[in-house]
């Protein structure tokens, strides 16, 4: 059996061909060598269809240098491409269509609304989903605010907390607005009268596709918001496992806790202690969050096809109820470094490689 080859498919951040997660890919290449997996990195821009070759990016741990090398198509592809508005993403769509017959560790998923609809059809997930509707007009906002004191208005597609607005009802005719612009700049809290709310929100939405989502009470005693990042991955036997979970605390005046937006990570139990001071209660909340995440991963895989990892953004309210805010198919791993969970960080890097080896052996085994 020849040495299995894994190609990590990504996108350049800009026209200078810079990679966003270069340090993660270095670690994957090094870990791959240890377990007998040949790993290289490429983008759709590096694929030469006429030659049926890839001008790949290779990392040499000995020289600690990146070089280019012509490679044949890999046995397996780990798709790490996130949605973006660019010609580079258009090239990705063409690549996926042209080479749909290749073996992928993971397939693309749909937007937040489609995922919400899928999950909401399952009775077991319904109690864990904040009420959510498509933002078409103000009646959608008022519908949710009739039974909840706050809502989040968030892009249907987007990451990192960009373009999210929170609306709190603070009086019979007054509302508090705060959020983040698309460039992640914080929008300071401002009070508006009901007569001005519609013009503000409709201008905010413009022609983009937004959701209105029930706000969960996630403010800590100091006023900062927090949530939890749960990572589940396929292991070397092809089964879903929990890799780790960390808490994220947003900066002052922020309505989001994303690390790229200035948030910081802490151990999950550190935050849970503010809600449940009894060890058994914290353990039960954690079990609920872990089992929910694994169940969702298995369910989504039956819909979208092959998946190898998912990160779920979870909210836990003061009563210990667990809610799924978002599901991310292309998760970062830095949250575990920041929270001090080095074991989860290394596992997060290693598991996709072990899963790739398992897939390769399954494919090569005689039927």
N, C-alpha and C positions, 0 to 999 in steps of 0.2 A: 504494500500500500504506500503510495507516494505521500510526502508530507502535505498535510492540508494547508490551504492558503485562505486567509481571511482578508478581505478588502474592507476597510472602513470608509464608507461613503459620506462625504461631508461637503460643505460649501465654503468658498472663500468669503471672508467678511467684506472684502473690498477689491478694487481692481489691482491692488498691490499683492494680491494672492496671499494674504495673511490668514492664518487659521486661528479660530477662537479657542479651541481646546487642545492646542499643540502639546501642552504638558501632560494631558490625560492620554493622548495618543502615544506619546513616548513611553509612558508606563505600560500601556497595553502591549506595545511592541516588545518591551523587555520581559513582561510576564508571559507573553506568548512564546518567546524563545525557550523559557524554562519548561513549558509543558508540551513542546513540540508543535507549536502552531506558528506558521509564517504569516506575519501581519504587515500589511502596508496601508497607506492612506492615499485616497484619490478623490477628485471631484469630477463632475460631469465634463468640466472644461478640459480635463486631462485625458479624456477618452478619445481615441482616434479610430473612428468606425471603419475607415477604409483599410487600416492596418490590422484591425482587431487587436489592438494593443492599448495599454494604459501607460502614460508617462507618470509613473507613481512617485509618491514621496516615501522615502525610506529613512529610518533612523538607525544609526549605528551606536549602540551603547558604549562601545570601546572608545570611539573618537568623539562621542557626544555631538555628532553632526548630522544634519539632514541633507540628503542628496536625492537626485532624480535617477530613476532607473526604469527602463522599458520592461513592462510585465505583461504576461497574458492575463486574461480575465481570471479572477479568483474563484475558488470552489464555492465560497460563501461570501455574502455581503452584509455588513452591519451598517444599516442606514441611520446616520446621525443628523440628517438634514432637518432643520427647523424651517417653518414657513417664513418667507420674507418676500417683500415686493422688490424684485430685481430681475435682470436678465439671467442672472445666475440661477435663480429659482426656476425660471422658464426652461433653462437647459436641463434642470433636474427632472422636471415633469416629462420632457422628451426622453430622457434616459430611462426613467422608470417604465414608460410605455414601450420603448424599443426593446428593453431587456427584461421584460416582465417574467420571462421563463427562467431566469437565474434563481439561485437559492438564496433567499433573504432570511436573516434572523428575525426581522421585524418588518411589518408592512405599515404604510401610512394610515393614520386615523383621521376621522372627520373633525369638524369644528366643535366647540363647546356645547352648542345647542343640540347637535345630533347625538353627542354622547349623553347629554342629560336626558334626551327623549328615550334613548335605549335603556338607560338605567331605570328611569321612572316607570317603565312597563313591568318591572319585576317587583312584586309586592315586598320582597325582603329588603330591597334597597330604598323603597319609598320613604321610610322614616328618617333616613340619613341624607336626604336631599333637600337643600333649601328651596323653597318655592321659587320658580324661575319662569319667565316669559320672554318672548321677543319684544324688544322695545320698538313699537311702531308709532305710538302716540301717547299722550299723557294719561290716557285711561289705563294703560298698562302699568304705569308707575303708581297711580292712585289705587289700583286694584290690590297690589301687594301691600301698600302702605295702609290700607284699610284694616289690616290685621297684624301688621308689624311696624314698629316705630322707625325702622331704617331700611334702606335698600342700597344695594351696590349696582351701579350702571357700568357694565364692563364690555369691552369689545368681544365679538364672537370668536375672533381669532386674535391672538396676541399673547405675549409672555412678559415676565419680569415686572408685572404691575403697571405696565404702561396704559395710559388712557382710562384709568378707573376713577369713578366718582362715587362718593358716598353721600346720600341724602338722609338727614335725620329730621324727623318731625319734632320741633321744640315748642310748638304752640298751636292753637286752633288754626291760625293762618300764616304761620312762619315756619321756615325750614333752614337747616344748617347744611351748607355745601362745603365739601373739601375733597381733595383727591390728588391725582397725579396726571400731568400732561403726558403726551406720547413720548416725550424725551425724558420722562421720569421726574421732571421738576415738580416739587410739591406745590399744590394749590392751597394757600392758607384758608382756614375756615372762614366762611362769610355767611351771614344771615340774610335771607331773602324772603320777601313777602310772597304769598301764594300767587299773586297777580303777575309776578316776574319769574316765577319758577318755570313755567312752560317755555317762555322764550329762551331762557338760559339752557334748559335741557335739550330743546330741539336744535339749538345752535350747536351744542356740544355733540349731539349725535350726527348732525349734518346728514350726509348720504351714506355714512358707514353703518355696518350691521352691529347692533349692540343688544345686550341682554339686560333685563332687570332682574335682580336676584335678592331674595330676602336677606337682610342683614342678620348675622349671628352675633350675639354679644361676646366679643373676643378682646375687650379692652382690659388690661391689667390695672392694678391699683394706681399705677403712675400715669395712666391714660394711654399708654402705648398699646398698639394692637399686636396680636400674636396668632400664629397658627402652627401646624405641624407638617413636616415633609416626610411622608412614608414611602420608602423605596422597596418595591417587590421585583424580583428577577427570577428568570429560569436558572436552575442549577445544572450541574454536569450530568444529571439523570433526566433532564427534560421536564422537571417539575417546578412549579412556582414556590418560591420561598421568600420570607421577609428578610431583607438585607439589613435594614435599620430604619430608625425614625428619629428625627431631631426636631426640636422646637425652633421657631424663628420669631424674633421680636423686632418690630419695626422701629425706625428712628422717631424722635419726637415729631408730632404734628402730621405724621404719615398715616394713611388709611390702609397701607399695605405693609407686609413684612418681608418682601423679597430682598435677598442679600444684595443683588445688583442695585437696589434702590436705597441702600444704606442700612438695611437690617443686619442683625447678627444672630448667630445660631447658638443654642444652648441645649444641653441634654433634655430629652423629653420629660423625664421624671422631675427635673428641676421646675418646669412649668406646671406639671400636673399637681405638684405639692400645693399650689395656690388654690386648687379646686378640691382635692381629696387628700386630707391629712392622714388617712389610714392606708397602710400599705396594700391591704386587700382590695380597697376601692380603686387605687391606682392601677393595680394589676388587672382588674376587671376591665377598666377603661381601655387599657393597652391591648388586652386580648380582643376586645370588640373592634378596635381600630385595625388590628392586624388581620383578623378573620374577614372583616369587611373588605379590606384592600385585596386580599387574595381572591375572594369571591368575585370581585369586580374584574380583576385581571383575567380570570378564567372565562367569565361571561363575555368580555370584550373580545377575547381571542376567538371565540366561536363566531363572532360577527365579522371581524376584520381579517382573520387569518393570522399567520404567524406573528407573534409578539415575543420579545425576550425580556423586556423590562418596562415598568411603568412607575411614575412617581405620582402619588396622590397628595394633594393639598387638603388637609383636614382641619376643621374647626371643632373645638370642644367647648361647649358652653358651660356656665357655672354649675349646671346640674349634672354635668358629666355626659351629656348627649353628644354623640359623634356625628359630624356632618362632612360630606364630601363637597369641597368647593370647586375643585378642578381635577382633571386627570391629564398628566403630562407624559407623552410617549417618548420624549427625548430629554430625559432628566440630566441635570448637572450633578456633580458629586461633592462639590466643595462644602456643602452643608455639614458633612461628617467630619471634615478636617476642622472646621470652625467650632463644632460642638465637642471636639476632643475624642471622637469615636474613630480612632485610627483603624480598628479592626473592620468596621463597616465600610470605611473608605477603601481599604484594600480589597475587600470582598466585592464591592461595587465595581471595581475595575476588572477583577478576575472572573466573575461569574459569566459575563457574556462570552469570554474566551472558552471557558469550560463547556458552556452550552453549545458553542460553535463546534468544538471537538465532538461532542455527543451527536450533533446533527450530521456531521460528516461521516461518522461511523455508521449511523442509521442509514444514511443514503448509500454507503458502500457495501453494507451487509447484504448478502444474497436473500432474495425474497422467498 
